[in-house]
Amino acid sequence: MSNIIEMFSYSFMIKALIVGVLISLCASLIGVSTVLRKNSMIGDGLSHVAFMTFALATILHVAPLYFSIPIVIIVSFLILRLNSSNKIHGDSMIALVSASSLAIGTFLISITKGVNIDINNYLFGSILGVDIVDVIVSIILTVIVLFLYLVFYNKIFAITFDETFSKSIGIKTNVYNAVFAILCSLVVVVGMRLMGSLLISSLIIFPALISMQIFKKFKSVVISSVIISVLTFILGLIVSYLFSTPTGATVVIVNIIIFIIVKIISMLK
């Protein structure tokens, strides 16, 4: 207990806790609809784009957060556009974007001279990279996500389960898809400093999958997903501090263990 109390005496741990909890909350809300619509890998694709933009921003000596956000949002729109046109299958498009972005980002870092870049911080995250700007952006993002989710809950519910029917009754599905793409992009970019480009999508996927093993009603899944996401992040952060392990990887492992336990229990019922 003394070690846990000591842990929160450091300012960088407080920043990491605030950002992590808020991003976990936002990611879990977005994740339920994303997983149910079988678009869960879009977060993975966008995180690799964010990796490329972070690398490019560092090389150009510009603020990575502000540089990455518009580019990642544009790419998310591109993925949605190609998905709706059926020219390239969704999974294929995401795989194409992921591989290309990761390759370009790694290539740019490898050929750049005179710039000190730790590629592991981009790939796997670092709590030391979280600053006050991330905290402020996380707070703003959380307020926006909560507001939109509460105000448009019924429409989100309808689009999640039957987009064609939703469109037929007058719901502007393209607008809501665009809003989801923007929010997903923001969650990925802001959370990438903490979790890394290879692990940030886990915050979107795992809490939703765990919740679906326990509950069947949409509202119950959403609420439990938020609780699970926040608690697993806090637990992962504490474990990573106590055992000096990478925060992002530890959070993911905690989610994996809980998912396995819940899955086994559900199978035994």
Phi and psi restraints in degrees (value plus and minus 20) as a CYANA .aco file:
   2 SER   PHI     -83.7   -43.7
   2 SER   PSI     -55.6   -15.6
   3 ASN   PHI     -87.8   -47.8
   3 ASN   PSI     -56.7   -16.7
   4 ILE   PHI     -87.4   -47.4
   4 ILE   PSI     -61.7   -21.7
   5 ILE   PHI     -82.9   -42.9
   5 ILE   PSI     -61.6   -21.6
   6 GLU   PHI     -83.5   -43.5
   6 GLU   PSI     -56.8   -16.8
   7 MET   PHI     -75.8   -35.8
   7 MET   PSI     -63.0   -23.0
   8 PHE   PHI    -107.8   -67.8
   8 PHE   PSI      -9.1    30.9
   9 SER   PHI    -107.8   -67.8
   9 SER   PSI     -30.0    10.0
  10 TYR   PHI    -113.4   -73.4
  10 TYR   PSI     113.8   153.8
  11 SER   PHI     -84.3   -44.3
  11 SER   PSI     -55.8   -15.8
  12 PHE   PHI     -88.5   -48.5
  12 PHE   PSI     -48.4    -8.4
  13 MET   PHI     -93.2   -53.2
  13 MET   PSI     -57.0   -17.0
  14 ILE   PHI     -83.7   -43.7
  14 ILE   PSI     -63.9   -23.9
  15 LYS   PHI     -82.1   -42.1
  15 LYS   PSI     -64.4   -24.4
  16 ALA   PHI     -82.9   -42.9
  16 ALA   PSI     -58.9   -18.9
  17 LEU   PHI     -84.8   -44.8
  17 LEU   PSI     -66.4   -26.4
  18 ILE   PHI     -82.4   -42.4
  18 ILE   PSI     -70.5   -30.5
  19 VAL   PHI     -83.0   -43.0
  19 VAL   PSI     -64.7   -24.7
  20 GLY   PHI     -82.5   -42.5
  20 GLY   PSI     -64.8   -24.8
  21 VAL   PHI     -84.6   -44.6
  21 VAL   PSI     -64.9   -24.9
  22 LEU   PHI     -87.5   -47.5
  22 LEU   PSI     -62.7   -22.7
  23 ILE   PHI     -87.5   -47.5
  23 ILE   PSI     -57.3   -17.3
  24 SER   PHI     -82.1   -42.1
  24 SER   PSI     -61.7   -21.7
  25 LEU   PHI     -80.9   -40.9
  25 LEU   PSI     -69.9   -29.9
  26 CYS   PHI     -84.3   -44.3
  26 CYS   PSI     -64.2   -24.2
  27 ALA   PHI     -82.7   -42.7
  27 ALA   PSI     -57.7   -17.7
  28 SER   PHI     -88.6   -48.6
  28 SER   PSI     -58.8   -18.8
  29 LEU   PHI     -83.8   -43.8
  29 LEU   PSI     -66.0   -26.0
  30 ILE   PHI     -88.7   -48.7
  30 ILE   PSI     -54.9   -14.9
  31 GLY   PHI     -84.9   -44.9
  31 GLY   PSI     -56.1   -16.1
  32 VAL   PHI     -79.8   -39.8
  32 VAL   PSI     -71.0   -31.0
  33 SER   PHI     -86.2   -46.2
  33 SER   PSI     -58.3   -18.3
  34 THR   PHI     -83.5   -43.5
  34 THR   PSI     -65.3   -25.3
  35 VAL   PHI     -87.6   -47.6
  35 VAL   PSI     -63.7   -23.7
  36 LEU   PHI     -84.1   -44.1
  36 LEU   PSI     -49.8    -9.8
  37 ARG   PHI    -109.2   -69.2
  37 ARG   PSI     -15.5    24.5
  38 LYS   PHI      41.1    81.1
  38 LYS   PSI      18.7    58.7
  39 ASN   PHI    -139.2   -99.2
  39 ASN   PSI       6.7    46.7
  40 SER   PHI     -82.3   -42.3
  40 SER   PSI     -44.3    -4.3
  41 MET   PHI    -103.2   -63.2
  41 MET   PSI     -23.3    16.7
  42 ILE   PHI     -84.4   -44.4
  42 ILE   PSI     -53.9   -13.9
  43 GLY   PHI     -82.5   -42.5
  43 GLY   PSI     -58.7   -18.7
  44 ASP   PHI     -85.1   -45.1
  44 ASP   PSI     -63.7   -23.7
  45 GLY   PHI     -83.0   -43.0
  45 GLY   PSI     -64.4   -24.4
  46 LEU   PHI     -88.0   -48.0
  46 LEU   PSI     -52.1   -12.1
  47 SER   PHI     -86.3   -46.3
  47 SER   PSI     -54.3   -14.3
  48 HIS   PHI     -91.6   -51.6
  48 HIS   PSI     -54.0   -14.0
  49 VAL   PHI     -84.3   -44.3
  49 VAL   PSI     -61.6   -21.6
  50 ALA   PHI     -81.9   -41.9
  50 ALA   PSI     -58.4   -18.4
  51 PHE   PHI     -79.0   -39.0
  51 PHE   PSI     -65.5   -25.5
  52 MET   PHI     -82.3   -42.3
  52 MET   PSI     -63.9   -23.9
  53 THR   PHI     -90.2   -50.2
  53 THR   PSI     -54.9   -14.9
  54 PHE   PHI     -83.8   -43.8
  54 PHE   PSI     -62.9   -22.9
  55 ALA   PHI     -82.4   -42.4
  55 ALA   PSI     -65.1   -25.1
  56 LEU   PHI     -85.2   -45.2
  56 LEU   PSI     -60.4   -20.4
  57 ALA   PHI     -83.6   -43.6
  57 ALA   PSI     -60.0   -20.0
  58 THR   PHI     -84.6   -44.6
  58 THR   PSI     -61.6   -21.6
  59 ILE   PHI     -85.1   -45.1
  59 ILE   PSI     -58.4   -18.4
  60 LEU   PHI    -105.3   -65.3
  60 LEU   PSI     -22.4    17.6
  61 HIS   PHI      39.6    79.6
  61 HIS   PSI      25.5    65.5
  62 VAL   PHI    -141.1  -101.1
  62 VAL   PSI     143.3   183.3
  63 ALA   PHI     -84.7   -44.7
  63 ALA   PSI      96.5   136.5
  64 PRO   PHI     -78.6   -38.6
  64 PRO   PSI     -59.7   -19.7
  65 LEU   PHI     -83.0   -43.0
  65 LEU   PSI     -69.9   -29.9
  66 TYR   PHI     -91.7   -51.7
  66 TYR   PSI     -49.5    -9.5
  67 PHE   PHI     -94.1   -54.1
  67 PHE   PSI     -58.0   -18.0
  68 SER   PHI     -97.5   -57.5
  68 SER   PSI     -60.1   -20.1
  69 ILE   PHI     -73.8   -33.8
  69 ILE   PSI     -73.8   -33.8
  70 PRO   PHI     -83.5   -43.5
  70 PRO   PSI     -55.6   -15.6
  71 ILE   PHI     -88.3   -48.3
  71 ILE   PSI     -63.8   -23.8
  72 VAL   PHI     -85.0   -45.0
  72 VAL   PSI     -58.3   -18.3
  73 ILE   PHI     -83.5   -43.5
  73 ILE   PSI     -63.4   -23.4
  74 ILE   PHI     -80.8   -40.8
  74 ILE   PSI     -63.0   -23.0
  75 VAL   PHI     -84.8   -44.8
  75 VAL   PSI     -58.6   -18.6
  76 SER   PHI     -82.8   -42.8
  76 SER   PSI     -59.0   -19.0
  77 PHE   PHI     -84.3   -44.3
  77 PHE   PSI     -59.2   -19.2
  78 LEU   PHI     -82.2   -42.2
  78 LEU   PSI     -62.9   -22.9
  79 ILE   PHI     -82.9   -42.9
  79 ILE   PSI     -64.2   -24.2
  80 LEU   PHI     -82.5   -42.5
  80 LEU   PSI     -61.6   -21.6
  81 ARG   PHI     -81.8   -41.8
  81 ARG   PSI     -66.5   -26.5
  82 LEU   PHI     -89.7   -49.7
  82 LEU   PSI     -53.1   -13.1
  83 ASN   PHI     -83.2   -43.2
  83 ASN   PSI     -63.3   -23.3
  84 SER   PHI     -91.8   -51.8
  84 SER   PSI     -47.0    -7.0
  85 SER   PHI    -102.2   -62.2
  85 SER   PSI     -34.5     5.5
  86 ASN   PHI      43.2    83.2
  86 ASN   PSI      -2.2    37.8
  87 LYS   PHI     -95.8   -55.8
  87 LYS   PSI     -56.0   -16.0
  88 ILE   PHI    -151.7  -111.7
  88 ILE   PSI     111.0   151.0
  89 HIS   PHI     -81.4   -41.4
  89 HIS   PSI     123.6   163.6
  90 GLY   PHI     -71.6   -31.6
  90 GLY   PSI     -71.4   -31.4
  91 ASP   PHI     -81.1   -41.1
  91 ASP   PSI     -59.1   -19.1
  92 SER   PHI     -85.4   -45.4
  92 SER   PSI     -60.3   -20.3
  93 MET   PHI     -85.0   -45.0
  93 MET   PSI     -64.1   -24.1
  94 ILE   PHI     -84.2   -44.2
  94 ILE   PSI     -61.9   -21.9
  95 ALA   PHI     -82.7   -42.7
  95 ALA   PSI     -60.1   -20.1
  96 LEU   PHI     -83.6   -43.6
  96 LEU   PSI     -66.3   -26.3
  97 VAL   PHI     -85.3   -45.3
  97 VAL   PSI     -62.5   -22.5
  98 SER   PHI     -81.1   -41.1
  98 SER   PSI     -72.7   -32.7
  99 ALA   PHI     -83.8   -43.8
  99 ALA   PSI     -63.6   -23.6
 100 SER   PHI     -83.9   -43.9
 100 SER   PSI     -66.5   -26.5
 101 SER   PHI     -84.8   -44.8
 101 SER   PSI     -64.0   -24.0
 102 LEU   PHI     -83.3   -43.3
 102 LEU   PSI     -60.8   -20.8
 103 ALA   PHI     -86.3   -46.3
 103 ALA   PSI     -65.4   -25.4
 104 ILE   PHI     -84.7   -44.7
 104 ILE   PSI     -63.9   -23.9
 105 GLY   PHI     -81.0   -41.0
 105 GLY   PSI     -65.9   -25.9
 106 THR   PHI     -84.5   -44.5
 106 THR   PSI     -60.8   -20.8
 107 PHE   PHI     -82.8   -42.8
 107 PHE   PSI     -64.7   -24.7
 108 LEU   PHI     -81.7   -41.7
 108 LEU   PSI     -62.1   -22.1
 109 ILE   PHI     -85.9   -45.9
 109 ILE   PSI     -59.4   -19.4
 110 SER   PHI     -89.3   -49.3
 110 SER   PSI     -50.6   -10.6
 111 ILE   PHI    -115.0   -75.0
 111 ILE   PSI     -24.8    15.2
 112 THR   PHI    -104.9   -64.9
 112 THR   PSI     108.3   148.3
 113 LYS   PHI    -127.4   -87.4
 113 LYS   PSI     125.0   165.0
 114 GLY   PHI      61.8   101.8
 114 GLY   PSI     -13.5    26.5
 115 VAL   PHI    -140.7  -100.7
 115 VAL   PSI     102.4   142.4
 116 ASN   PHI    -105.9   -65.9
 116 ASN   PSI      83.2   123.2
 117 ILE   PHI    -144.0  -104.0
 117 ILE   PSI     104.1   144.1
 118 ASP   PHI    -114.4   -74.4
 118 ASP   PSI      83.2   123.2
 119 ILE   PHI     -82.5   -42.5
 119 ILE   PSI     -47.7    -7.7
 120 ASN   PHI     -83.6   -43.6
 120 ASN   PSI     -52.8   -12.8
 121 ASN   PHI     -84.4   -44.4
 121 ASN   PSI     -55.0   -15.0
 122 TYR   PHI     -95.8   -55.8
 122 TYR   PSI     -59.7   -19.7
 123 LEU   PHI     -96.4   -56.4
 123 LEU   PSI     -60.7   -20.7
 124 PHE   PHI    -138.7   -98.7
 124 PHE   PSI     -22.4    17.6
 125 GLY   PHI      62.9   102.9
 125 GLY   PSI     143.6   183.6
 126 SER   PHI    -177.1  -137.1
 126 SER   PSI     107.5   147.5
 127 ILE   PHI     -87.1   -47.1
 127 ILE   PSI     -40.7    -0.7
 128 LEU   PHI     -93.8   -53.8
 128 LEU   PSI     -37.1     2.9
 129 GLY   PHI    -104.5   -64.5
 129 GLY   PSI     -28.5    11.5
 130 VAL   PHI     -99.9   -59.9
 130 VAL   PSI     106.1   146.1
 131 ASP   PHI    -142.6  -102.6
 131 ASP   PSI    -196.4  -156.4
 132 ILE   PHI     -84.6   -44.6
 132 ILE   PSI     -50.4   -10.4
 133 VAL   PHI     -83.2   -43.2
 133 VAL   PSI     -62.0   -22.0
 134 ASP   PHI     -80.8   -40.8
 134 ASP   PSI     -59.0   -19.0
 135 VAL   PHI     -83.4   -43.4
 135 VAL   PSI     -67.4   -27.4
 136 ILE   PHI     -83.7   -43.7
 136 ILE   PSI     -66.5   -26.5
 137 VAL   PHI     -82.7   -42.7
 137 VAL   PSI     -58.3   -18.3
 138 SER   PHI     -83.9   -43.9
 138 SER   PSI     -61.2   -21.2
 139 ILE   PHI     -84.0   -44.0
 139 ILE   PSI     -66.4   -26.4
 140 ILE   PHI     -81.8   -41.8
 140 ILE   PSI     -64.8   -24.8
 141 LEU   PHI     -81.3   -41.3
 141 LEU   PSI     -62.1   -22.1
 142 THR   PHI     -84.2   -44.2
 142 THR   PSI     -62.3   -22.3
 143 VAL   PHI     -81.1   -41.1
 143 VAL   PSI     -64.5   -24.5
 144 ILE   PHI     -83.3   -43.3
 144 ILE   PSI     -67.9   -27.9
 145 VAL   PHI     -82.2   -42.2
 145 VAL   PSI     -66.2   -26.2
 146 LEU   PHI     -83.2   -43.2
 146 LEU   PSI     -61.9   -21.9
 147 PHE   PHI     -82.1   -42.1
 147 PHE   PSI     -70.5   -30.5
 148 LEU   PHI     -83.9   -43.9
 148 LEU   PSI     -59.2   -19.2
 149 TYR   PHI     -87.7   -47.7
 149 TYR   PSI     -61.2   -21.2
 150 LEU   PHI     -91.6   -51.6
 150 LEU   PSI     -60.8   -20.8
 151 VAL   PHI     -91.0   -51.0
 151 VAL   PSI     -60.1   -20.1
 152 PHE   PHI    -130.1   -90.1
 152 PHE   PSI       7.4    47.4
 153 TYR   PHI     -75.8   -35.8
 153 TYR   PSI     -67.4   -27.4
 154 ASN   PHI     -82.3   -42.3
 154 ASN   PSI     -60.5   -20.5
 155 LYS   PHI     -90.3   -50.3
 155 LYS   PSI     -57.8   -17.8
 156 ILE   PHI     -83.1   -43.1
 156 ILE   PSI     -62.0   -22.0
 157 PHE   PHI     -79.1   -39.1
 157 PHE   PSI     -67.0   -27.0
 158 ALA   PHI     -84.4   -44.4
 158 ALA   PSI     -65.1   -25.1
 159 ILE   PHI     -86.7   -46.7
 159 ILE   PSI     -56.1   -16.1
 160 THR   PHI     -80.6   -40.6
 160 THR   PSI     -60.7   -20.7
 161 PHE   PHI    -116.7   -76.7
 161 PHE   PSI     -47.0    -7.0
 162 ASP   PHI    -176.6  -136.6
 162 ASP   PSI      69.9   109.9
 163 GLU   PHI     -88.6   -48.6
 163 GLU   PSI     -55.7   -15.7
 164 THR   PHI     -84.6   -44.6
 164 THR   PSI     -65.8   -25.8
 165 PHE   PHI     -83.6   -43.6
 165 PHE   PSI     -61.3   -21.3
 166 SER   PHI     -79.3   -39.3
 166 SER   PSI     -61.0   -21.0
 167 LYS   PHI     -86.4   -46.4
 167 LYS   PSI     -56.4   -16.4
 168 SER   PHI     -89.9   -49.9
 168 SER   PSI     -44.7    -4.7
 169 ILE   PHI    -116.9   -76.9
 169 ILE   PSI      -8.9    31.1
 170 GLY   PHI      78.9   118.9
 170 GLY   PSI     -17.5    22.5
 171 ILE   PHI     -95.2   -55.2
 171 ILE   PSI     110.1   150.1
 172 LYS   PHI     -98.6   -58.6
 172 LYS   PSI      62.6   102.6
 173 THR   PHI     -82.6   -42.6
 173 THR   PSI     -54.3   -14.3
 174 ASN   PHI     -82.2   -42.2
 174 ASN   PSI     -58.6   -18.6
 175 VAL   PHI     -86.1   -46.1
 175 VAL   PSI     -65.6   -25.6
 176 TYR   PHI     -88.8   -48.8
 176 TYR   PSI     -55.0   -15.0
 177 ASN   PHI     -83.7   -43.7
 177 ASN   PSI     -59.5   -19.5
 178 ALA   PHI     -85.7   -45.7
 178 ALA   PSI     -62.2   -22.2
 179 VAL   PHI     -82.9   -42.9
 179 VAL   PSI     -62.5   -22.5
 180 PHE   PHI     -82.1   -42.1
 180 PHE   PSI     -59.7   -19.7
 181 ALA   PHI     -83.3   -43.3
 181 ALA   PSI     -62.5   -22.5
 182 ILE   PHI     -84.6   -44.6
 182 ILE   PSI     -66.6   -26.6
 183 LEU   PHI     -83.5   -43.5
 183 LEU   PSI     -61.5   -21.5
 184 CYS   PHI     -82.5   -42.5
 184 CYS   PSI     -60.3   -20.3
 185 SER   PHI     -83.0   -43.0
 185 SER   PSI     -63.3   -23.3
 186 LEU   PHI     -85.0   -45.0
 186 LEU   PSI     -63.0   -23.0
 187 VAL   PHI     -80.6   -40.6
 187 VAL   PSI     -64.1   -24.1
 188 VAL   PHI     -84.5   -44.5
 188 VAL   PSI     -67.8   -27.8
 189 VAL   PHI     -86.5   -46.5
 189 VAL   PSI     -66.6   -26.6
 190 VAL   PHI     -88.2   -48.2
 190 VAL   PSI     -59.5   -19.5
 191 GLY   PHI     -99.9   -59.9
 191 GLY   PSI     -31.7     8.3
 192 MET   PHI     -87.7   -47.7
 192 MET   PSI     -52.3   -12.3
 193 ARG   PHI     -79.2   -39.2
 193 ARG   PSI     -57.1   -17.1
 194 LEU   PHI    -104.9   -64.9
 194 LEU   PSI     -64.2   -24.2
 195 MET   PHI    -119.7   -79.7
 195 MET   PSI     -42.5    -2.5
 196 GLY   PHI      67.8   107.8
 196 GLY   PSI     136.7   176.7
 197 SER   PHI     -87.7   -47.7
 197 SER   PSI     -46.0    -6.0
 198 LEU   PHI    -104.5   -64.5
 198 LEU   PSI     -33.6     6.4
 199 LEU   PHI    -142.5  -102.5
 199 LEU   PSI     -32.8     7.2
 200 ILE   PHI     -82.2   -42.2
 200 ILE   PSI     -53.1   -13.1
 201 SER   PHI     -85.2   -45.2
 201 SER   PSI     -39.6     0.4
 202 SER   PHI     -84.2   -44.2
 202 SER   PSI     -51.1   -11.1
 203 LEU   PHI     -86.9   -46.9
 203 LEU   PSI     -45.2    -5.2
 204 ILE   PHI    -103.6   -63.6
 204 ILE   PSI     -57.3   -17.3
 205 ILE   PHI    -110.4   -70.4
 205 ILE   PSI     -71.7   -31.7
 206 PHE   PHI     -82.0   -42.0
 206 PHE   PSI     -69.0   -29.0
 207 PRO   PHI     -78.3   -38.3
 207 PRO   PSI     -58.5   -18.5
 208 ALA   PHI     -85.3   -45.3
 208 ALA   PSI     -64.3   -24.3
 209 LEU   PHI     -83.9   -43.9
 209 LEU   PSI     -60.5   -20.5
 210 ILE   PHI     -84.7   -44.7
 210 ILE   PSI     -64.7   -24.7
 211 SER   PHI     -82.7   -42.7
 211 SER   PSI     -56.9   -16.9
 212 MET   PHI     -88.1   -48.1
 212 MET   PSI     -40.6    -0.6
 213 GLN   PHI     -97.1   -57.1
 213 GLN   PSI     -40.2    -0.2
 214 ILE   PHI    -121.6   -81.6
 214 ILE   PSI     -63.7   -23.7
 215 PHE   PHI    -139.4   -99.4
 215 PHE   PSI     138.8   178.8
 216 LYS   PHI    -135.4   -95.4
 216 LYS   PSI     -47.1    -7.1
 217 LYS   PHI     -97.8   -57.8
 217 LYS   PSI     121.6   161.6
 218 PHE   PHI     -77.9   -37.9
 218 PHE   PSI     -67.9   -27.9
 219 LYS   PHI     -83.2   -43.2
 219 LYS   PSI     -60.8   -20.8
 220 SER   PHI     -84.6   -44.6
 220 SER   PSI     -60.0   -20.0
 221 VAL   PHI     -83.6   -43.6
 221 VAL   PSI     -63.2   -23.2
 222 VAL   PHI     -82.8   -42.8
 222 VAL   PSI     -69.2   -29.2
 223 ILE   PHI     -84.0   -44.0
 223 ILE   PSI     -66.9   -26.9
 224 SER   PHI     -86.6   -46.6
 224 SER   PSI     -53.1   -13.1
 225 SER   PHI     -82.6   -42.6
 225 SER   PSI     -61.7   -21.7
 226 VAL   PHI     -82.7   -42.7
 226 VAL   PSI     -67.0   -27.0
 227 ILE   PHI     -82.9   -42.9
 227 ILE   PSI     -66.9   -26.9
 228 ILE   PHI     -81.6   -41.6
 228 ILE   PSI     -64.0   -24.0
 229 SER   PHI     -81.1   -41.1
 229 SER   PSI     -67.0   -27.0
 230 VAL   PHI     -86.4   -46.4
 230 VAL   PSI     -65.6   -25.6
 231 LEU   PHI     -86.5   -46.5
 231 LEU   PSI     -61.6   -21.6
 232 THR   PHI     -86.6   -46.6
 232 THR   PSI     -54.2   -14.2
 233 PHE   PHI     -86.9   -46.9
 233 PHE   PSI     -66.6   -26.6
 234 ILE   PHI     -80.6   -40.6
 234 ILE   PSI     -64.5   -24.5
 235 LEU   PHI     -82.7   -42.7
 235 LEU   PSI     -63.5   -23.5
 236 GLY   PHI     -83.1   -43.1
 236 GLY   PSI     -59.0   -19.0
 237 LEU   PHI     -84.4   -44.4
 237 LEU   PSI     -63.2   -23.2
 238 ILE   PHI     -85.2   -45.2
 238 ILE   PSI     -65.7   -25.7
 239 VAL   PHI     -82.8   -42.8
 239 VAL   PSI     -60.6   -20.6
 240 SER   PHI     -84.2   -44.2
 240 SER   PSI     -54.9   -14.9
 241 TYR   PHI     -91.7   -51.7
 241 TYR   PSI     -64.7   -24.7
 242 LEU   PHI     -86.4   -46.4
 242 LEU   PSI     -54.7   -14.7
 243 PHE   PHI    -130.5   -90.5
 243 PHE   PSI     -11.8    28.2
 244 SER   PHI      34.7    74.7
 244 SER   PSI      27.1    67.1
 245 THR   PHI    -129.2   -89.2
 245 THR   PSI     139.4   179.4
 246 PRO   PHI     -79.9   -39.9
 246 PRO   PSI     112.2   152.2
 247 THR   PHI     -81.2   -41.2
 247 THR   PSI     -70.5   -30.5
 248 GLY   PHI     -77.6   -37.6
 248 GLY   PSI     -68.7   -28.7
 249 ALA   PHI     -84.2   -44.2
 249 ALA   PSI     -58.6   -18.6
 250 THR   PHI     -86.3   -46.3
 250 THR   PSI     -61.8   -21.8
 251 VAL   PHI     -80.8   -40.8
 251 VAL   PSI     -62.6   -22.6
 252 VAL   PHI     -84.6   -44.6
 252 VAL   PSI     -62.2   -22.2
 253 ILE   PHI     -83.7   -43.7
 253 ILE   PSI     -60.2   -20.2
 254 VAL   PHI     -79.6   -39.6
 254 VAL   PSI     -64.2   -24.2
 255 ASN   PHI     -82.3   -42.3
 255 ASN   PSI     -61.5   -21.5
 256 ILE   PHI     -82.0   -42.0
 256 ILE   PSI     -65.6   -25.6
 257 ILE   PHI     -82.1   -42.1
 257 ILE   PSI     -65.0   -25.0
 258 ILE   PHI     -85.2   -45.2
 258 ILE   PSI     -60.5   -20.5
 259 PHE   PHI     -80.8   -40.8
 259 PHE   PSI     -64.3   -24.3
 260 ILE   PHI     -83.4   -43.4
 260 ILE   PSI     -64.0   -24.0
 261 ILE   PHI     -82.4   -42.4
 261 ILE   PSI     -67.1   -27.1
 262 VAL   PHI     -85.5   -45.5
 262 VAL   PSI     -58.2   -18.2
 263 LYS   PHI     -85.3   -45.3
 263 LYS   PSI     -62.6   -22.6
 264 ILE   PHI     -83.9   -43.9
 264 ILE   PSI     -63.7   -23.7
 265 ILE   PHI     -81.9   -41.9
 265 ILE   PSI     -63.4   -23.4
 266 SER   PHI     -85.2   -45.2
 266 SER   PSI     -52.1   -12.1
 267 MET   PHI     -93.3   -53.3
 267 MET   PSI     -48.5    -8.5
 268 LEU   PHI    -102.0   -62.0
 268 LEU   PSI     -33.9     6.1
